[in-house]
Amino acid sequence: MKLALLPLTLHLMPGGKVPLRIFEQRYIRMVSEASRSGIGFGIGMLDERDETGQSDLFTLGTRVNIIDFYNLEDGLLGLTVEAADRFHILQLEQEEDGLLQAEVELLDNWQPCSLSPTEQVLSDKLQEVFAEYPELAELHPAPRWGDAAWVTQRWLEVLPLQSRQAQQLMAEDSCQPALGFLISMLTAPSQPEQRH
């Protein structure tokens, strides 16, 4: 499958939604072509910038579908996209206007599975995050709090993880490795206070 790519420093997993501001002509063309084709476009995930200000494009990305268009107050095009699949980039080429086109291989989505009683804390804490950030709750009006895959994917989107670590967890065949990582993070004992 061939997809136009929008390179961003965000991590988006299937089922995740994000609002975007589109202003460069090449990306306006990408949105127009994606709307006509019905296959959406790809979000290429960028690594953190190096000392020269450059960032590498990871081979793992996400195919997204446009679910809403709107005009922003500054006159720019706004859209909300929903991630459908993860993909591996097989080949990359750049068009004359700088738009990246990638030949990609789609990956299977993580299968839904139930949270164990021990893992329920992940769902509870995520509900607290959604309550604190209503804009997240608005993007996900039908949350699947009992689905380990859905909960894990939303955590990978909101946690400030290092790009390479996030990519490694996102590339796994199931949610289990990320689930284990998140549980160990959230249940790690806090450091005891030093006595003086």
GROMACS elastic network, one bead per residue, 0.5 to 0.9 nm:
[ bonds ]
;  ai    aj funct       b0    kb
    1   102     6  0.82170   500
    1   103     6  0.56778   500
    1   104     6  0.54306   500
    1   105     6  0.66382   500
    1   106     6  0.79087   500
    2    41     6  0.88960   500
    2   101     6  0.68150   500
    2   102     6  0.55728   500
    2   104     6  0.60922   500
    2   105     6  0.89375   500
    3    34     6  0.86712   500
    3    39     6  0.81398   500
    3    40     6  0.76930   500
    3    41     6  0.53661   500
    3    42     6  0.57746   500
    3    63     6  0.79844   500
    3   100     6  0.84874   500
    3   101     6  0.56763   500
    3   102     6  0.53416   500
    3   103     6  0.65353   500
    3   104     6  0.71554   500
    4    27     6  0.89691   500
    4    30     6  0.65145   500
    4    34     6  0.82054   500
    4    40     6  0.85312   500
    4    41     6  0.53623   500
    4    42     6  0.58918   500
    4    43     6  0.84620   500
    4    99     6  0.70203   500
    4   100     6  0.57497   500
    4   102     6  0.62188   500
    4   103     6  0.89606   500
    5    27     6  0.88284   500
    5    30     6  0.82517   500
    5    41     6  0.61965   500
    5    43     6  0.55162   500
    5    44     6  0.57630   500
    5    61     6  0.89136   500
    5    63     6  0.89321   500
    5    99     6  0.71571   500
    5   100     6  0.53582   500
    5   101     6  0.59463   500
    5   102     6  0.68660   500
    6    27     6  0.73529   500
    6    30     6  0.85870   500
    6    41     6  0.76478   500
    6    42     6  0.62067   500
    6    44     6  0.57597   500
    6    45     6  0.84735   500
    6    99     6  0.80686   500
    6   100     6  0.75726   500
    7    10     6  0.88766   500
    7    42     6  0.83622   500
    7    43     6  0.57685   500
    7    45     6  0.57801   500
    7    46     6  0.62906   500
    7    57     6  0.73431   500
    7   100     6  0.86362   500
    8    11     6  0.82548   500
    8    43     6  0.66805   500
    8    44     6  0.61667   500
    8    45     6  0.53507   500
    8    46     6  0.56711   500
    8    47     6  0.89593   500
    8    57     6  0.89018   500
    9    44     6  0.83012   500
    9    45     6  0.55827   500
    9    47     6  0.66715   500
    9    48     6  0.73569   500
    9   163     6  0.82016   500
   10    43     6  0.86986   500
   10    44     6  0.88592   500
   10    45     6  0.63111   500
   10    46     6  0.74988   500
   10   157     6  0.74996   500
   10   163     6  0.86225   500
   11    43     6  0.88155   500
   11    45     6  0.65345   500
   11    46     6  0.88601   500
   11    61     6  0.84247   500
   11    62     6  0.85526   500
   11   156     6  0.72097   500
   11   157     6  0.53823   500
   11   158     6  0.84070   500
   11   163     6  0.80928   500
   11   166     6  0.75000   500
   11   167     6  0.80423   500
   11   170     6  0.87238   500
   12    15     6  0.84514   500
   12    16     6  0.59338   500
   12    17     6  0.76244   500
   12    18     6  0.81383   500
   12    43     6  0.81294   500
   12    45     6  0.85653   500
   12    61     6  0.82178   500
   12    62     6  0.66678   500
   12    82     6  0.87997   500
   12    83     6  0.66935   500
   12    86     6  0.88719   500
   12   153     6  0.80337   500
   12   154     6  0.83407   500
   12   156     6  0.79110   500
   12   157     6  0.57124   500
   13    16     6  0.54473   500
   13    17     6  0.85703   500
   13    61     6  0.88358   500
   13    62     6  0.67332   500
   13    82     6  0.89217   500
   13    83     6  0.60265   500
   13    84     6  0.78071   500
   13    85     6  0.74483   500
   13    86     6  0.69900   500
   13   153     6  0.57830   500
   13   154     6  0.74823   500
   13   156     6  0.78686   500
   13   157     6  0.71108   500
   13   170     6  0.75765   500
   14    17     6  0.84968   500
   14    62     6  0.74461   500
   14    63     6  0.83154   500
   14    64     6  0.82990   500
   14    82     6  0.74334   500
   14    85     6  0.53836   500
   14    86     6  0.68836   500
   14   109     6  0.71089   500
   14   110     6  0.85376   500
   14   150     6  0.84565   500
   14   153     6  0.75215   500
   15    82     6  0.62087   500
   15    83     6  0.53806   500
   15    84     6  0.63279   500
   15    85     6  0.85683   500
   15   140     6  0.88317   500
   15   150     6  0.73772   500
   15   153     6  0.80631   500
   15   154     6  0.84103   500
   16    81     6  0.83486   500
   16    82     6  0.56668   500
   16    83     6  0.54200   500
   16    84     6  0.82509   500
   16   139     6  0.83672   500
   16   140     6  0.80270   500
   16   150     6  0.87790   500
   16   153     6  0.76094   500
   16   154     6  0.67547   500
   16   157     6  0.78108   500
   17    64     6  0.87643   500
   17    80     6  0.68289   500
   17    81     6  0.55474   500
   17    83     6  0.63346   500
   17   136     6  0.87592   500
   17   139     6  0.61514   500
   17   140     6  0.74805   500
   18    79     6  0.84544   500
   18    80     6  0.56163   500
   18    81     6  0.56530   500
   18    82     6  0.67590   500
   18    83     6  0.86095   500
   18   136     6  0.88236   500
   18   139     6  0.73573   500
   19    68     6  0.89447   500
   19    78     6  0.70455   500
   19    79     6  0.56661   500
   19    81     6  0.64421   500
   19   139     6  0.87098   500
   20    77     6  0.83943   500
   20    78     6  0.57251   500
   20    79     6  0.53777   500
   20    80     6  0.61019   500
   20    81     6  0.76149   500
   21    72     6  0.81042   500
   21    76     6  0.67270   500
   21    77     6  0.59715   500
   21    79     6  0.67008   500
   21    80     6  0.89786   500
   22    25     6  0.84778   500
   22    27     6  0.64720   500
   22    28     6  0.64814   500
   22    31     6  0.86644   500
   22    76     6  0.64524   500
   22    77     6  0.52704   500
   22    78     6  0.61595   500
   22    79     6  0.77404   500
   23    26     6  0.86109   500
   23    27     6  0.70662   500
   23    28     6  0.67806   500
   23    76     6  0.59438   500
   23    77     6  0.66380   500
   23    78     6  0.89014   500
   24    27     6  0.54568   500
   24    28     6  0.63760   500
   24    29     6  0.88256   500
   25    28     6  0.50203   500
   25    29     6  0.62471   500
   25    30     6  0.85889   500
   25    97     6  0.84245   500
   26    29     6  0.51342   500
   26    30     6  0.62145   500
   26    31     6  0.88183   500
   26    97     6  0.61945   500
   26    98     6  0.70690   500
   26    99     6  0.58058   500
   27    31     6  0.61190   500
   27    32     6  0.84724   500
   27    99     6  0.72792   500
   28    31     6  0.51811   500
   28    32     6  0.62499   500
   28    33     6  0.87014   500
   28    77     6  0.81696   500
   29    32     6  0.50628   500
   29    33     6  0.61433   500
   29    34     6  0.84664   500
   30    33     6  0.52057   500
   30    34     6  0.59666   500
   30    35     6  0.85409   500
   30    41     6  0.75213   500
   30    99     6  0.78948   500
   31    34     6  0.50099   500
   31    35     6  0.60851   500
   31    36     6  0.86802   500
   31    40     6  0.79668   500
   31    41     6  0.76956   500
   31    66     6  0.82842   500
   32    35     6  0.52524   500
   32    36     6  0.64704   500
   32    37     6  0.88217   500
   33    36     6  0.51532   500
   33    37     6  0.60991   500
   33    38     6  0.85457   500
   33    40     6  0.84074   500
   33    41     6  0.88986   500
   34    37     6  0.51797   500
   34    38     6  0.59788   500
   34    39     6  0.62565   500
   34    41     6  0.59372   500
   34    65     6  0.82048   500
   34    66     6  0.82039   500
   35    38     6  0.55224   500
   35    39     6  0.77895   500
   35    40     6  0.66568   500
   35    65     6  0.85379   500
   35    66     6  0.74048   500
   36    39     6  0.84369   500
   36    40     6  0.88234   500
   37    40     6  0.71431   500
   38    65     6  0.78902   500
   39    63     6  0.83163   500
   39    64     6  0.81872   500
   39    65     6  0.70147   500
   40    63     6  0.67126   500
   40    64     6  0.55122   500
   40    66     6  0.65852   500
   40    81     6  0.89889   500
   41    62     6  0.84641   500
   41    63     6  0.56490   500
   41    64     6  0.56413   500
   41    65     6  0.68648   500
   41    66     6  0.85682   500
   42    61     6  0.66905   500
   42    62     6  0.55473   500
   42    64     6  0.59615   500
   42    65     6  0.88524   500
   42    83     6  0.89809   500
   42    87     6  0.85991   500
   42   101     6  0.89948   500
   42   102     6  0.84114   500
   43    61     6  0.56935   500
   43    62     6  0.52683   500
   43    63     6  0.62802   500
   43    64     6  0.70855   500
   43    83     6  0.88588   500
   44    57     6  0.64901   500
   44    58     6  0.69732   500
   44    59     6  0.78265   500
   44    60     6  0.72847   500
   44    62     6  0.68663   500
   44    63     6  0.88503   500
   44    89     6  0.89290   500
   45    56     6  0.85712   500
   45    57     6  0.58752   500
   45    58     6  0.56993   500
   45    59     6  0.80232   500
   45    60     6  0.70978   500
   45    61     6  0.57758   500
   45    62     6  0.81586   500
   45   163     6  0.85020   500
   45   167     6  0.86483   500
   46    49     6  0.83727   500
   46    55     6  0.60738   500
   46    56     6  0.56660   500
   46    58     6  0.59832   500
   46   163     6  0.77125   500
   47    50     6  0.85775   500
   47    54     6  0.89668   500
   47    55     6  0.53663   500
   47    56     6  0.53666   500
   47    57     6  0.63173   500
   47    58     6  0.68259   500
   47   162     6  0.84959   500
   47   163     6  0.55734   500
   47   164     6  0.70988   500
   48    53     6  0.89006   500
   48    54     6  0.82563   500
   48    55     6  0.58161   500
   48    56     6  0.78008   500
   48   162     6  0.79926   500
   48   163     6  0.66733   500
   48   164     6  0.88785   500
   49    52     6  0.75190   500
   49    53     6  0.51149   500
   49    54     6  0.50975   500
   49    56     6  0.77654   500
   50    53     6  0.52955   500
   50    54     6  0.55345   500
   50    55     6  0.61968   500
   50    56     6  0.87511   500
   51    54     6  0.74714   500
   52    55     6  0.87921   500
   57    60     6  0.85501   500
   58    61     6  0.72034   500
   58    88     6  0.88791   500
   58    89     6  0.83565   500
   58   164     6  0.86420   500
   58   167     6  0.79254   500
   59    87     6  0.80507   500
   59    88     6  0.54034   500
   59    90     6  0.77875   500
   60    86     6  0.69648   500
   60    87     6  0.56911   500
   60    89     6  0.64478   500
   60   167     6  0.71129   500
   60   170     6  0.82777   500
   60   171     6  0.70483   500
   61    85     6  0.85586   500
   61    86     6  0.57150   500
   61    87     6  0.53084   500
   61    88     6  0.64217   500
   61    89     6  0.73992   500
   62    83     6  0.63024   500
   62    84     6  0.71905   500
   62    85     6  0.56457   500
   62    87     6  0.57790   500
   62    88     6  0.86317   500
   62   106     6  0.88151   500
   63    82     6  0.85305   500
   63    83     6  0.58189   500
   63    84     6  0.56644   500
   63    85     6  0.52752   500
   63    86     6  0.62013   500
   63    87     6  0.70240   500
   63   106     6  0.84174   500
   64    81     6  0.59138   500
   64    82     6  0.52951   500
   64    84     6  0.54222   500
   64    85     6  0.73310   500
   65    80     6  0.86000   500
   65    81     6  0.54160   500
   65    82     6  0.53850   500
   65    83     6  0.64238   500
   65    84     6  0.68530   500
   66    69     6  0.76568   500
   66    79     6  0.68720   500
   66    80     6  0.60376   500
   66    82     6  0.65153   500
   66    83     6  0.89900   500
   67    79     6  0.75100   500
   67    80     6  0.57436   500
   67    81     6  0.54796   500
   67    82     6  0.66580   500
   68    78     6  0.82920   500
   68    79     6  0.53809   500
   68    80     6  0.50871   500
   68    81     6  0.70924   500
   69    77     6  0.73944   500
   69    78     6  0.58731   500
   69    80     6  0.66820   500
   70    76     6  0.88237   500
   70    77     6  0.63054   500
   70    78     6  0.50825   500
   70    79     6  0.60642   500
   70    80     6  0.86701   500
   71    74     6  0.81609   500
   71    75     6  0.60813   500
   71    76     6  0.60559   500
   71    77     6  0.50706   500
   71    78     6  0.56244   500
   71    79     6  0.83966   500
   72    75     6  0.52821   500
   72    76     6  0.53305   500
   72    77     6  0.60758   500
   72    78     6  0.57967   500
   73    76     6  0.73472   500
   74    77     6  0.88651   500
   80   139     6  0.88194   500
   83    86     6  0.80873   500
   84   109     6  0.84568   500
   85   106     6  0.65405   500
   85   107     6  0.66268   500
   85   108     6  0.72632   500
   85   109     6  0.63331   500
   86   105     6  0.86515   500
   86   106     6  0.60134   500
   86   107     6  0.54268   500
   86   108     6  0.74459   500
   86   109     6  0.71599   500
   86   170     6  0.85033   500
   86   171     6  0.82310   500
   87   104     6  0.60476   500
   87   105     6  0.53835   500
   87   107     6  0.52964   500
   87   108     6  0.87290   500
   88   103     6  0.86497   500
   88   104     6  0.55241   500
   88   105     6  0.52827   500
   88   106     6  0.65945   500
   88   107     6  0.73574   500
   89    92     6  0.71467   500
   89   102     6  0.62252   500
   89   103     6  0.60880   500
   89   105     6  0.66144   500
   89   106     6  0.89726   500
   90   102     6  0.71687   500
   90   103     6  0.54902   500
   90   104     6  0.53213   500
   90   105     6  0.68860   500
   91   101     6  0.84188   500
   91   102     6  0.55967   500
   91   103     6  0.50639   500
   91   104     6  0.71221   500
   92   100     6  0.68907   500
   92   101     6  0.58929   500
   92   103     6  0.64717   500
   92   104     6  0.88541   500
   93    99     6  0.84986   500
   93   100     6  0.58078   500
   93   101     6  0.53760   500
   93   102     6  0.64105   500
   93   103     6  0.86828   500
   94    97     6  0.79950   500
   94    98     6  0.56196   500
   94    99     6  0.56914   500
   94   101     6  0.61509   500
   94   102     6  0.87135   500
   95    98     6  0.52285   500
   95    99     6  0.53141   500
   95   100     6  0.63136   500
   95   101     6  0.73407   500
   96    99     6  0.73413   500
  107   171     6  0.89718   500
  107   173     6  0.85243   500
  108   111     6  0.85706   500
  108   173     6  0.76050   500
  109   173     6  0.79242   500
  109   174     6  0.79766   500
  110   113     6  0.89647   500
  110   149     6  0.62292   500
  110   150     6  0.85789   500
  110   172     6  0.87501   500
  110   173     6  0.66331   500
  110   174     6  0.50048   500
  110   175     6  0.62342   500
  111   149     6  0.66706   500
  111   174     6  0.68934   500
  111   175     6  0.79629   500
  112   147     6  0.57583   500
  112   148     6  0.65931   500
  112   149     6  0.53311   500
  112   150     6  0.71414   500
  112   175     6  0.87794   500
  113   146     6  0.81610   500
  113   147     6  0.54473   500
  113   148     6  0.54607   500
  113   149     6  0.63572   500
  113   150     6  0.88147   500
  113   175     6  0.88839   500
  114   146     6  0.59198   500
  114   147     6  0.51212   500
  114   148     6  0.54884   500
  114   149     6  0.82680   500
  115   118     6  0.78177   500
  115   119     6  0.54845   500
  115   120     6  0.58340   500
  115   122     6  0.87256   500
  115   123     6  0.83282   500
  115   145     6  0.88355   500
  115   146     6  0.59967   500
  115   147     6  0.62110   500
  115   149     6  0.87214   500
  115   151     6  0.89957   500
  116   119     6  0.50747   500
  116   120     6  0.62372   500
  116   148     6  0.85042   500
  117   120     6  0.52046   500
  117   121     6  0.79750   500
  118   121     6  0.67349   500
  118   122     6  0.87990   500
  118   183     6  0.84889   500
  119   122     6  0.57692   500
  119   123     6  0.75812   500
  119   148     6  0.81056   500
  119   179     6  0.79660   500
  119   180     6  0.88590   500
  119   183     6  0.67755   500
  120   123     6  0.53079   500
  120   124     6  0.63719   500
  120   125     6  0.87394   500
  120   145     6  0.88723   500
  120   146     6  0.79174   500
  120   148     6  0.87157   500
  121   125     6  0.60087   500
  121   126     6  0.84065   500
  121   183     6  0.81344   500
  121   186     6  0.82621   500
  121   187     6  0.88499   500
  122   125     6  0.53102   500
  122   126     6  0.60871   500
  122   127     6  0.86312   500
  122   148     6  0.86463   500
  122   151     6  0.72089   500
  122   152     6  0.78856   500
  122   155     6  0.84277   500
  122   179     6  0.86465   500
  122   182     6  0.76125   500
  122   183     6  0.71156   500
  122   186     6  0.77789   500
  123   126     6  0.50871   500
  123   127     6  0.61866   500
  123   128     6  0.87409   500
  123   145     6  0.56821   500
  123   146     6  0.71745   500
  123   147     6  0.86793   500
  123   148     6  0.81733   500
  123   151     6  0.62180   500
  123   152     6  0.86566   500
  124   127     6  0.52152   500
  124   128     6  0.65370   500
  124   129     6  0.89602   500
  124   145     6  0.81988   500
  125   128     6  0.50246   500
  125   129     6  0.64303   500
  125   130     6  0.88152   500
  125   186     6  0.89476   500
  126   130     6  0.62530   500
  126   131     6  0.85906   500
  126   145     6  0.85257   500
  126   151     6  0.74519   500
  126   154     6  0.81165   500
  126   155     6  0.72306   500
  127   130     6  0.50409   500
  127   131     6  0.61587   500
  127   132     6  0.86282   500
  127   137     6  0.88229   500
  127   145     6  0.79671   500
  128   131     6  0.50249   500
  128   132     6  0.62052   500
  128   133     6  0.86387   500
  129   132     6  0.50793   500
  129   133     6  0.61086   500
  129   134     6  0.86264   500
  129   136     6  0.83733   500
  129   137     6  0.89056   500
  130   133     6  0.50590   500
  130   134     6  0.58632   500
  130   135     6  0.78800   500
  130   136     6  0.57264   500
  130   137     6  0.52010   500
  130   138     6  0.88683   500
  131   134     6  0.57856   500
  131   136     6  0.84826   500
  131   137     6  0.71619   500
  132   135     6  0.89967   500
  132   136     6  0.88922   500
  133   136     6  0.56722   500
  133   137     6  0.69797   500
  134   138     6  0.61377   500
  134   139     6  0.87195   500
  135   138     6  0.50720   500
  135   139     6  0.64870   500
  135   140     6  0.89713   500
  136   139     6  0.52386   500
  136   140     6  0.65941   500
  137   140     6  0.51768   500
  137   141     6  0.62509   500
  137   142     6  0.88706   500
  137   143     6  0.82092   500
  138   141     6  0.57265   500
  139   142     6  0.89932   500
  140   143     6  0.56980   500
  143   146     6  0.88302   500
  143   150     6  0.82710   500
  143   151     6  0.86385   500
  144   147     6  0.55408   500
  144   148     6  0.85895   500
  144   150     6  0.63943   500
  144   151     6  0.71999   500
  145   148     6  0.77935   500
  145   150     6  0.75588   500
  145   151     6  0.63633   500
  146   150     6  0.83096   500
  146   151     6  0.77179   500
  147   150     6  0.54036   500
  147   151     6  0.61908   500
  147   152     6  0.85330   500
  148   151     6  0.52133   500
  148   152     6  0.59314   500
  148   153     6  0.85018   500
  148   175     6  0.72492   500
  148   176     6  0.85552   500
  148   179     6  0.75993   500
  149   152     6  0.52128   500
  149   153     6  0.61311   500
  149   154     6  0.87188   500
  149   174     6  0.77395   500
  149   175     6  0.53468   500
  149   176     6  0.82242   500
  149   179     6  0.82462   500
  150   153     6  0.52333   500
  150   154     6  0.63405   500
  150   155     6  0.87685   500
  150   175     6  0.87232   500
  151   154     6  0.52938   500
  151   155     6  0.63488   500
  151   156     6  0.88607   500
  151   179     6  0.89400   500
  152   155     6  0.51295   500
  152   156     6  0.63492   500
  152   157     6  0.88336   500
  152   175     6  0.66301   500
  152   176     6  0.88412   500
  152   178     6  0.67337   500
  152   179     6  0.60662   500
  152   182     6  0.78250   500
  153   156     6  0.51608   500
  153   157     6  0.64778   500
  153   170     6  0.81263   500
  153   175     6  0.78183   500
  153   178     6  0.85158   500
  154   157     6  0.51200   500
  154   158     6  0.64509   500
  154   159     6  0.86977   500
  155   158     6  0.52657   500
  155   159     6  0.58532   500
  155   182     6  0.80985   500
  156   159     6  0.56703   500
  156   160     6  0.83396   500
  156   161     6  0.77329   500
  156   166     6  0.66949   500
  156   169     6  0.82971   500
  156   170     6  0.78302   500
  156   178     6  0.81408   500
  156   182     6  0.88669   500
  157   160     6  0.82305   500
  157   161     6  0.89334   500
  157   166     6  0.87013   500
  158   161     6  0.85903   500
  160   163     6  0.86829   500
  161   164     6  0.82832   500
  161   165     6  0.65639   500
  161   166     6  0.59650   500
  162   165     6  0.53680   500
  162   166     6  0.62357   500
  162   167     6  0.86465   500
  163   166     6  0.51392   500
  163   167     6  0.60650   500
  163   168     6  0.86165   500
  164   167     6  0.50453   500
  164   168     6  0.61669   500
  164   169     6  0.87683   500
  165   168     6  0.51613   500
  165   169     6  0.64298   500
  165   170     6  0.86276   500
  166   169     6  0.52956   500
  166   170     6  0.60417   500
  166   171     6  0.85852   500
  166   178     6  0.89639   500
  167   170     6  0.50084   500
  167   171     6  0.60316   500
  167   172     6  0.89146   500
  168   171     6  0.53361   500
  168   172     6  0.69145   500
  169   172     6  0.56296   500
  169   175     6  0.82061   500
  169   177     6  0.67284   500
  169   178     6  0.54696   500
  169   181     6  0.86865   500
  170   173     6  0.83670   500
  170   174     6  0.87703   500
  170   175     6  0.82751   500
  170   178     6  0.76945   500
  171   174     6  0.86540   500
  172   175     6  0.71447   500
  172   176     6  0.84099   500
  172   177     6  0.72107   500
  172   178     6  0.81498   500
  173   176     6  0.85962   500
  173   177     6  0.89845   500
  174   177     6  0.72469   500
  174   178     6  0.82871   500
  175   178     6  0.54991   500
  175   179     6  0.58666   500
  175   180     6  0.86596   500
  176   180     6  0.61332   500
  176   181     6  0.85880   500
  177   180     6  0.52252   500
  177   181     6  0.62675   500
  177   182     6  0.87256   500
  178   182     6  0.60744   500
  178   183     6  0.85384   500
  179   182     6  0.51923   500
  179   183     6  0.61554   500
  179   184     6  0.86367   500
  180   183     6  0.51992   500
  180   184     6  0.62189   500
  180   185     6  0.86374   500
  181   184     6  0.52674   500
  181   185     6  0.62468   500
  181   186     6  0.87838   500
  182   185     6  0.50034   500
  182   186     6  0.61094   500
  182   187     6  0.84182   500
  183   186     6  0.52457   500
  183   187     6  0.58600   500
  183   188     6  0.81178   500
  184   187     6  0.53489   500
  184   188     6  0.56474   500
  185   188     6  0.54535   500
  186   189     6  0.86303   500
  187   190     6  0.87539   500
  189   192     6  0.85515   500
  191   194     6  0.88499   500
